């Protein structure tokens, strides 16, 4: 199985984020995917879909990503707005607790998408409800299956100060759940 991983497009209602043309950057990535990787099975976009959580940014994101020749699946990042994201991109599933979490069965195994956003903070967290949901997913998936986890906030130290400062606060809880 071949899949594409994009992260942090940080789209805004305008074409710029400070001095960066975020639309041009995403357009370049999409054009490259279409030209060289059109045979991929799917594309995962792991958060910070928008920088300010604006409806216009999500609408543009949807238009751009719909150019991809494969299905795309997104997840929430700390810059995203839950309510606006859900109204603009209702195809991104929400679990029974209102979190953007879901499981995709693929030919290579199960892709589990986690919502690590801690509202009002840049770091990530998996509260007890989200961890319980993940535990339920693990229990439903056949034991001999491959499982891939997708989350916006890194659960491990990367040695990249900007990433480490916002990493998953309770990474040990996630690791304990994986090891149980």
URDAGI-V728662 format. One record per pair of residues at least 12 apart in sequence whose ideal C-beta (glycine too) atoms are under 7 Angstrom apart, sorted by the first residue. I is the first residue (numbers start at 0). J is the second residue. D is the distance in whole Angstrom. If there is no record, write none. Layout:
BEGIN
i:I j:J d:D
i:I j:J d:D
END
This chain:
BEGIN
i:0 j:40 d:5
i:0 j:105 d:6
i:0 j:106 d:5
i:0 j:107 d:4
i:1 j:38 d:6
i:1 j:39 d:5
i:1 j:40 d:6
i:2 j:39 d:6
i:2 j:40 d:6
i:2 j:41 d:5
i:2 j:42 d:7
i:2 j:43 d:6
i:3 j:32 d:6
i:3 j:36 d:6
i:3 j:39 d:5
i:3 j:42 d:4
i:4 j:43 d:5
i:4 j:45 d:7
i:5 j:28 d:6
i:5 j:42 d:6
i:5 j:44 d:5
i:6 j:44 d:7
i:6 j:45 d:4
i:6 j:46 d:6
i:7 j:46 d:7
i:7 j:47 d:4
i:7 j:76 d:7
i:8 j:21 d:6
i:8 j:25 d:5
i:8 j:44 d:7
i:8 j:48 d:6
i:8 j:60 d:7
i:9 j:21 d:5
i:9 j:47 d:5
i:9 j:49 d:7
i:9 j:50 d:4
i:9 j:78 d:7
i:10 j:22 d:7
i:10 j:25 d:7
i:10 j:48 d:7
i:10 j:49 d:5
i:10 j:50 d:7
i:10 j:56 d:4
i:10 j:59 d:6
i:10 j:60 d:5
i:11 j:50 d:5
i:11 j:51 d:6
i:11 j:53 d:7
i:11 j:56 d:5
i:12 j:53 d:4
i:12 j:55 d:4
i:12 j:56 d:6
i:16 j:50 d:5
i:22 j:59 d:7
i:25 j:63 d:6
i:26 j:63 d:7
i:29 j:63 d:6
i:29 j:66 d:6
i:29 j:67 d:6
i:32 j:67 d:6
i:33 j:66 d:7
i:33 j:68 d:6
i:37 j:68 d:5
i:39 j:69 d:5
i:40 j:69 d:6
i:40 j:105 d:7
i:41 j:69 d:5
i:41 j:70 d:5
i:41 j:71 d:7
i:41 j:72 d:6
i:42 j:67 d:6
i:42 j:69 d:6
i:42 j:71 d:4
i:43 j:72 d:6
i:43 j:149 d:6
i:44 j:71 d:6
i:44 j:73 d:4
i:45 j:74 d:6
i:45 j:149 d:6
i:45 j:151 d:5
i:46 j:74 d:5
i:46 j:75 d:6
i:46 j:76 d:3
i:46 j:79 d:7
i:46 j:151 d:3
i:47 j:76 d:3
i:47 j:77 d:7
i:47 j:78 d:5
i:47 j:79 d:6
i:47 j:151 d:7
i:48 j:60 d:6
i:48 j:73 d:6
i:48 j:76 d:7
i:48 j:79 d:6
i:48 j:84 d:7
i:49 j:78 d:6
i:49 j:79 d:6
i:50 j:78 d:5
i:52 j:78 d:7
i:52 j:79 d:6
i:52 j:80 d:3
i:52 j:83 d:5
i:54 j:83 d:5
i:54 j:87 d:5
i:57 j:83 d:7
i:57 j:84 d:6
i:57 j:87 d:4
i:57 j:88 d:6
i:58 j:87 d:6
i:61 j:87 d:7
i:61 j:88 d:6
i:72 j:103 d:6
i:72 j:112 d:7
i:73 j:88 d:7
i:73 j:91 d:5
i:74 j:99 d:6
i:74 j:112 d:5
i:74 j:114 d:7
i:74 j:149 d:6
i:74 j:151 d:6
i:75 j:99 d:4
i:75 j:114 d:5
i:75 j:116 d:5
i:75 j:151 d:7
i:76 j:116 d:7
i:76 j:151 d:4
i:77 j:116 d:6
i:77 j:121 d:5
i:77 j:151 d:7
i:77 j:165 d:7
i:94 j:132 d:5
i:96 j:128 d:5
i:96 j:132 d:7
i:98 j:114 d:4
i:98 j:129 d:6
i:99 j:114 d:4
i:100 j:112 d:6
i:100 j:113 d:6
i:100 j:114 d:5
i:100 j:129 d:7
i:100 j:132 d:6
i:102 j:136 d:5
i:107 j:145 d:6
i:108 j:144 d:5
i:108 j:145 d:3
i:108 j:146 d:6
i:108 j:147 d:6
i:109 j:140 d:5
i:109 j:144 d:6
i:109 j:146 d:5
i:110 j:147 d:5
i:110 j:149 d:6
i:111 j:133 d:7
i:111 j:136 d:6
i:111 j:146 d:6
i:111 j:147 d:7
i:111 j:148 d:5
i:111 j:149 d:7
i:112 j:149 d:5
i:113 j:125 d:7
i:113 j:129 d:7
i:113 j:133 d:7
i:113 j:148 d:6
i:113 j:149 d:7
i:113 j:150 d:4
i:114 j:129 d:6
i:115 j:150 d:5
i:115 j:151 d:5
i:115 j:152 d:4
i:115 j:167 d:6
i:121 j:165 d:4
i:122 j:152 d:7
i:122 j:165 d:5
i:122 j:166 d:7
i:122 j:168 d:5
i:123 j:150 d:7
i:123 j:151 d:6
i:123 j:152 d:3
i:123 j:165 d:7
i:123 j:166 d:7
i:123 j:167 d:4
i:123 j:168 d:7
i:124 j:167 d:7
i:124 j:168 d:5
i:124 j:169 d:6
i:125 j:167 d:7
i:125 j:169 d:6
i:125 j:172 d:6
i:125 j:173 d:6
i:130 j:172 d:6
i:130 j:176 d:6
i:133 j:176 d:6
i:134 j:176 d:6
i:152 j:165 d:6
i:152 j:166 d:6
i:152 j:167 d:4
i:153 j:166 d:5
i:153 j:167 d:7
i:154 j:166 d:7
i:154 j:167 d:4
i:154 j:170 d:4
i:154 j:173 d:5
i:155 j:170 d:7
END
